Amino acid sequence: MPQFINAKDTLVTDAIDGLLQTTGGTLTRLDGYPHIKVVCRTDLDKSKVALISGGGSGHEPAHAGFVGRGMLTAAVCGEVFASPSVDAVLAAILAVTGTAGCLLIVKNYTGDRLNFGLAAERARAFGLDVAMVVVDDDIALPDLPQARGVAGTLFVHKISGALAEDGADLETVTAAAKRTIEQMASIGTSLDTCTVPGSAKEARIAPGMAELGLGIHGEAGVQQVPFQDATTAMDQVLDKLTPHMGDGEYVAILNNLGATTPLEMSVLAQALAASDKASRIKHVIGPAPMMTSLDMHGFSVSVLPVDDTNRAQLDYAVDLPAWPGMHSIAPVKTRPLPDGLSPIRPVPSAKPATRALLEQCCDLLIAAEPDLNTLDAKSGDGDTGSTLATASHALKGTLDTLPLADPTQLFRAIGNELSQTMGGSSGVILAIFFGATGDACANGKPTTMALMAGLDRIRQVGGAAKGDRTMIDALEPALAALPDGIAAAAAAARAGADATATIGRAKAGRASYVPSENLIGHNDPGAEAVARLFEGLAKAM
């Protein structure tokens, strides 16, 4: 799998230098490349307790991204998923530790425990006051004697960092870290494993499945479960966390494991906020990538009680772009639409034949969704089918409110509905089409002529004409043939749609930005939608 790296051997050092070069001089590093990779604060104050964490790279922004005022003093970076050496950890301790001592925050992996632990022993031999805590927040494997340290580590960074910044002594900082570790719990789930640079990707998770409780190094999870949707995935995670939560308020870290899109993470945030199983979670940190696993398509949730002993530290402001801050979970606030935008609802009326026709049109477009998306991927962003299907579902849901017995008001009502529920340029164009058709009906034109008037209006407004490779290539001949019957209209629409596959250069729409070689041989998706609609109606009649 291609990746934006220069070479596997320089991946981590290149990434560290990229971080240092783009943080405004707030970070520095020890001059020990490539074996010693330590990122430090430039505003180092050795009169305060130093906080050092780290481990294998691949979890960015952890750990170097959390070096700064109010969090870490230094981060020790290993190679991808590999613990840093004893010398690297010792170098960090010696570089940033003063008379106040330092706390090592270590995730519970054998390599990290050994290397950080031995480095601590050597540092003590230099006369330094060094304490160490081991984070073991992963609850995925309940029978494991040594639970893994995962994203809950960030709670320890934040609480300990705020205390150290305010001048607390090493004993106080260490006690707070231990208390945090004892109280928190984490678990993650993913739709895919991660890709380690230079290694083949393990295809362990079958399509349609999600893996619950996998590790941040791609270790196998406790079980694979059928994937349904974001709400179900969040509930599965909360089911595991709930037994570890007591009374009182909790804060959750909603962590992106690397490749989950921001849109998906917001959906997961909604699932968390709306779940009855999260009733005690009153605050959230994220959603954001904080403790990632390269390009893993998953998320994790970590929970911690919020009380008077840690609230101030969790709220402590830090100037670190990677830290999203803690926010209260609150109901969605709404404001009324501005005057003139609230839709005027027509008086509903019944006409079974018209209702059946509209339902059939909607069902035809819904059924065509995957094929139209595939066609649109050749010339656009692959969403034509989804856009039409979404609008069709919405329209079906409003049939009881439509004036089905009044063509003039019905066309206008359909136009209003599409303007609200159908995104992109297609929604605007079809809203104009149906609105103009309704206006023509109001002026006494029969339906076939009114539809042609709607077509004329969208040609004027949209600027597209037959031959420009748009839906007009199928819609215009179909409407022209409609007086001869629906079968004639369907045949004309099909001929028009198929002709778009021979048009090498689109003159309107998103396809006009696409090279001609990508278009030849593929029908325009809008024209194809029109053809399928008329063909479906003809077949049913």
N, C-alpha and C positions, 0 to 999 in steps of 0.2 A: 504494500500500500504506500503510495507516494506521500511524503510528509515534508513540510517546510523546514528542513534542517540542512545544515551544510555537511556534517559528517557525524556519525555516531560518537566518535571519540571526543569531539569538541562540543557536543550538544549542550551539556550542562554548563560549561564555562561560557559558551556563547550566550546562553540564556541569562546567566547571572550578570554578565557585562551589559546585556541589553536592559536588564532591570536597573542597574546602577546608572546607566546613561540616560534614563528617562524618568528619574525620580527627583530631579532638581538638586542633586548634591546632598540629599538627606542620608544616603547610604554610602558605605565604603566597603572594601574587602581587604582581607589579609593577602599579602603578596606571596602566595604559596602555590599558585597554579602549577600543574593540574591536580596535584594530590591533596592539597589543602584548599578547600573551598568554603570560606567563612565570610558571611556578610554581617557587617556591624553598623550600628548607629554612628553617624559622624558627630552627634552632640553628646557623646559619651560622658557620663558623670559617675566616676568611680566611688563617689560617696554614697551611692544608692546600691541596693541589691541588684545584681545583674541576673537577667533571665536568659537562659540559653536553651534552645530546642533545635530540632533538626531531624535528619534521617535521610532516607533515599529521596532523590528527586523524582519528579513525575506527579507530585501532589500539588502543584502550584495553584494558587498563590502561596499556600503553605510550603515552606516555612519562612522563606526570605521575605515574602510579601507582607509579613506581619512583624517585621523588625521596624521599630519606631517608638516614639514617645507613647507611653502607656501600655505597651505590649512587650515584645522581645527586645533584648539588648543585642543579641547575635543569633544567627542561624547557621548551623553546620550542615552543608549539603553534600550528600553522597552522590554516586552515579545513580542512574535510573533504578529505583526500587532496591538500592544497595546501601547498607549502612555506611556512614563515613568512618574513617579510620580513627584509631585511638589518638594518633598524633594530631589529626585535624580537630577533634574535640578538645584535646589539651591545649592546642594553639588558641582556640576560641576562649577557653577559660582564662588562660594567662593574659590574653589581650584585653579582656573587658572587666576582670574582677578586681575589686579594690578591697578596702578594709571591711566593707559591709557584707562581703561574701557573694556567692552566686547560687542560683537554683537551676539545676538541670531538669528539664521537662521532657521525659522520654516515653515514646510509645512502646507498648509491650510486644516487641519483637526481639528474638534472641540476639541478633546482631547488634541492634541498638542498645539493648541492656548491657551486653558485654563491653562494647566499645565505649559507651558513655560511662559505665561503671568503672572500668579500669582507668579511664582518663581522670575521673573524679579522685580515685585513690592516688594517682600520681600528683594531681594538683594539691591534694592535702599534704603530700610530702614536701611541697614547696611552701607550706605554711598558710595556704589559702583555706578559707571557710567555705566548703562546698557541700550542698545538700542535693538530693536527687529524689524525684517522684516518678513513678511509673504509671502511665495512663492505661487503663484496661476497661474501656467503656463499652466495647462491642458485646452485645447480648445474643448474637446470632447463634452461637454454639454454647448452650447452657451447661453442658457437661465438660467443657474444656477447662482444665485446671488453670491455664494461663490465657485469659481473654485478651483479644487484640486491642490495641489502641487505635482509634479512628477519629472521626471528626469532633467528638467531644473534647479532644485535646485543645480545641480553640477556646472552650470555656476556661480552661486552666490558664492559657495564655492571657486571656482578657482579665480575669479576676486577679491573678497574681501580678500581672503587669500594672494594673491600676494601683494596687497596694504599694508595689515597689516604687512607682513614680511619685507617690505621695510620701515616701520616706519610711515606710514600714520596715522593721528589721527582718532578718532572714528567718527567724523562728516564726514570726507572724505570717510571712509570705508562704512559707512551706506548709504551715498548718492549714491555711486557706486552700492551698492547692490540693492537699490530701482530702480535705472535707469535700471539695468539689468533685474529686475523682470518685469518692464513695457514693455521692448522691446522683450521679448522672448515668445515662444509658443511651446507646446509639444502635441503629441498625440501618442497613441500606438495601436497595433492590435495583436491578438493572435489566435492560432488554438485550444487552450485548456485553461481551468482554472488552478488554482494552487491547490496544496495539502497542507492544513494546518495540521501540525503534530497533531495527536490525533483526527482528524475530518474526516468525510467521504468527498470524493471529489465530488463537484457539477458537474454533467454531463450536463452543460447548453448549451454548444456549440455543435451543431449536427455535425456528420461527413460530410465533404465536405463544411463546413461553417467556416468563420472566424468572430471574433467579433472585431469591430472597436470602439476604444475609451473606452476600459475597464480600470478600475483603478488598481493601483499597490497593492491593497489588494484583488483583485479578484472581485471588484464590476462590475456589468454588464455594458457593453458598450452601446453606443448610438444606434448601429444597428448591426445585423448580416448580413453578405454578403457572396455570394458564393465565395469559394476559388478557384482560378485558378492556380496561380504561384507566384513566388517572385516578378516579375516585376509588376504584377497587384496589389499585396498587397502594394508594395511601392508607386505606383501611387495613390492608395486610401488614403494613409497617406498624400502624398504631396498635393493632392487635398484639404485636410482640412487645411494644413499649408499655402498654397500659398496666400490666402486672408489676412493673418496676416504678410506678408512679403512686405516690401517696396523696394525702390531702393537700390543699393549698394551691397556690398559683405556680405554674411552670412556664419556662421559656423554652422554645424549640429553635434549634439551628436547622434550617432547611437548606441543605447543601447539594449543589450540582456536582455530580461525579465527573464531569468533564465535557460531555458531548450532548447533553440535554439542552435544547434550545431555550432561550429566555421565554418564549411563548409557552412552551411546555411547563417551565418552572412556575410561571404565573398560574397556570391551570392547576398545578399541584398545590400551590399556595392556597388557592380557592378551596380545593378539596380538603386541605388541612383545616382551614378556618371554619368550614361548614360541617365538619364531621362531629357527630355526637361523641365519638370516642376521644376527641381532643378537647372536651369541655373544660379541663383544668389548664390547658395551654392558653395563657392570656397574652403572651408576648412572643415575638418571632424575630430571629436574626436571619435575614435573607428574604427571599430566595437569592442565592448567589453561589458561584464557585468559590469554595474556601479550602476544602481538603479534597482535591480531585484525584482521579486515578487515570491519568492521561486522557484518552478519548472515550472513556466508559459512558455509555448511554444509560445513565441511571441517576438516582438521588439517594440521599440518606437523611435521616432525621435523628437529632440528638436532643434529649430533654434534660432539664435541670430545674430543681425547685428555685423559685425566686422568693427571697425573704429579706428582712432588714440587714442580714449579714453580708449579702452579696449584691443587692440591688444597685447600690451606688457604684460598685466596680463594673457591673454590666452596662450601666448607663454612662460610664466615664468616656468623655469625648476623646477620640483619637483621630489624628490626621493621616489616616492610612486608606488609600482608595480601595483596597481589597476588603476592608472591614465594613459591612453594610450598616452596622449599628443595630440596636435593639428597639423595636417598635411594638406598641400595643396592637393586638388584633381587635379591630372595630368593625361594626356593621357597615355595609356599603351605604354611602350617603348619595342622595339624588337631589337634583334641582328640577323644577318644572321647565319644560321646553319654552323657549321665547314665544311671545305672541306671534301667531300666524303660522307656526310650525306644527302645533298640535293638530292632528288630522281631523277633518270634519267627517264624521261617520254617516254614510248614507242610510236611508231607511231600508232594512233588510226585506227581501221578498223572495218567494219560492218559485222555482221553475225546474222541475226534476230533470228535464232533458238538458238544460244548460248546465246544471250542476254536474251531471254525468259527463258532459263533454269536457268541462274544466278539470274534473278529477282525472279523466283519461289523459289529457294533455300533460298534467303534472306527473302522472305515473310514467308516461313515456320518457319524459326528460330525466326523471329520477333513475329509471332503468339504464339510461344511456350514460350516466355519470362516468364510469371508469373508461369507457371508450372515448368519450369526448376529452377527458383529462389527458389520455395518451396522445390524442391528436394535438391537443394544445401544447403539449410538451415539445412538439416539433417546432412551434413558432412562437410560443409565449412561455408563461410560467406554469402551465399544466393545471389550471384551475377552472377552465370553462365549464366542465361537467359539474364540479362541486358548486360553482356559483349558481348554475341553473337549478341544480337539485335542491340547494338551500332555499332558493326563492320558491320552488315548487312546493316544498314541505310547508313553508310559511303560508303560501296561498291556500293550500288545502285546509290549513288550520283556521282560515278566516271565512270559509264558504258559508257558514251559518249567518254571517254578518253582512253578506253582499246582497246588492239589489239584483238578484238573478233574473227577475222578470222585466227589468228596465235596461235595455242595451246601452242607452246613452250613459246612465249613471254607472252601469257595470264596467264599461270600458274605462271610465275615469277612475273608478274605485280600484281596478286592477293596476292602473298606472300609479296611483298613490301608494298602493301596497308594495309594488316593485321598487319604487324610489326609496322606500324605507328598508326593505329586506334584501335587496339584491345589490351587491357591491360592484365596484369596477365600472368601466365604461358601458358594459352591457346593461347594467341596471338603469343607467341614465337613458340610454338609447331606447330601451323597451318602455320605460315610463313615458317618454315623449311620444312614442308610437301609439300606446294605448290612450294617452290623454288626447292626442290629436284625433284619433279614431272616434273617441267619445264626442269631441266637439263637432266632428263631421256628422255624426248621427243626430246631434241636436239640431243641426241645420237641415235635416230632412233627407240626408243621403242614405241609400240602402247600405246594408252591411258590407257588401263587397266593395262598393265605391268608398265607403268610409275607411276601410282597411287600406285602400290605395292612397287615401288622403294622409293616413298615418305614415305610410311609407314615404310619401313626398316630404313630410315634415322631417323625418330623420335623415333623409338625404340632404336637406337644406342645412340642418343643424350640425350633423356629423361630418358632412363633406365627402362622404363615400358614395360611389356609384357602382353600377354593375360592371364587373371586370376588375374591380380593385381588390378582390380577394377578401371579401367580408361576407357576413350573413345575407347581405342584400343580393348576392349572386344567386342564392336559392330563393329568398323571399320574394323578390320582384317577379320572376317567372311563375312562381306558385300563385301569387295573388292575381296575376294577369290571367291565369288559366282557371281560377276558382269558379267563375261563372259557368264553366263547362263541367263542373263537378269535382268532388274531392279527389277522385282517382286521377283526373287530368292534372290537378294541382300537385299531387304527390309525384307524378312522373316528371313534371316540369322542375320541381324542387330538386329531385334526385339528379337530373341532368345538370342543373346549375351547380349543385354541390360538387359533383364529380369533375366538372370543368375547372374548379378552382385548383385541382391537383396539377393542372397544366400551366398555371400562372406562376411564373418564376419570380416575379417581383410584385409584392404587395404594395399598394399605393395608399393604404389607410390601415389604422389599427396597429396593434403591437407587432404584427408580423412584418410591418414595413421596416422594422429595425433588424430583421433577420436576413442573412445571406440567402440568395435564391436557391443555392444547392440544398439548403435545409428544408425548402418548401416543396420542391418538385416531387410529385408522387404522393403527396399527402393532402387530403381535403382540408379546407379551412374548417376549424371546429364549429364556428358559428353557423356556417352554411350547412354543415353536416347535421347540426341540431335541428335546423329548420326542416331538412329533408326527412329526418327520422320522425319528426313530429307529424308531418303530413302523411308519411307512409303508414305510420301507426294508426292514424285516424281512418285512412282509406281501407286498411285491412279490417278494421272493426265494423265498417259500415257495409 
